[in-house]
Amino acid sequence: MEKRYKEKPDKKIYTAQVMKLLDEYVIAGHITKTEAVNIRSWIWLIKYKILFKAYINIDPAFYQKFSTLNK
């Protein structure tokens, strides 16, 4: 087991094997397409919404000015 973890894997071999398996699954229809989720952008969006709400609560004029810019 120690030998197994000491050896560095050859990424080219594994990449080829993974691509072959993916191709087989796609051809056989075992893969279902789903919507991609970008977790980093989702986290950024949540933080932005929280920050934006804080600014609205602090300065109502900010909200009014921002809403006129969007029109």
TAQUI-V647255 format. One record per pair of residues at least 4 apart in sequence whose C-alpha atoms are under 7 Angstrom apart, sorted by the first residue. I is the first residue (numbers start at 1). J is the second residue. D is the distance in Angstrom with one decimal. If there is no record, write none. Layout:
((I:J:D) (I:J:D))
This chain:
((1:5:6.6) (2:6:6.2) (3:7:6.3) (10:14:6.7) (11:15:5.8) (12:16:6.2) (13:17:6.3) (14:18:6.0) (15:19:6.1) (16:20:6.1) (17:21:6.3) (18:22:6.1) (19:23:6.1) (20:24:6.3) (21:25:6.2) (22:26:6.1) (23:27:6.1) (24:28:6.1) (25:29:6.0) (25:30:5.2) (25:31:6.2) (26:30:6.2) (26:31:5.7) (38:42:6.3) (39:43:6.1) (40:44:6.2) (41:45:6.1) (42:46:6.4) (43:47:6.3) (44:48:6.0) (45:49:6.2) (46:50:6.3) (47:51:6.2) (48:52:5.9) (49:53:6.1) (50:54:6.3) (51:55:6.4) (52:56:6.3) (53:57:6.2) (54:58:6.2) (55:59:5.9) (56:60:5.3) (56:62:6.4) (56:63:5.4) (60:64:6.5) (61:65:6.1) (62:66:6.0) (63:67:6.0) (64:68:6.4) (65:69:6.5) (66:70:6.6) (67:71:6.9))
